[in-house]
């Protein structure tokens, strides 16, 4: 099976992309009980899922997680340096 799309999720790595803070993300998840840009369970039950779109959205979330991990590692390294 091949799914074609008009766009992909690499925009996450553009300097202009605004990655929400972890605090903002936590607040959103608590209020909405799903990740931003990802459809809720009720939306999926009602309208189904476009596999191509969902794959792109999931990749976007993986790329955002990668950016969070990189940032957290920088913070850890900085704390290690300060401690020495």
PEFENRA-V492113 format. One record per helix or strand. SS is the DSSP state (A for helix, B for strand). FROM is the first residue (numbers start at 0). TO is the last residue. If there is no record, write none. Layout:
SS_FROM_TO ; SS_FROM_TO
//
This chain:
A_8_12 ; A_21_31 ; A_40_46 ; A_50_82
//
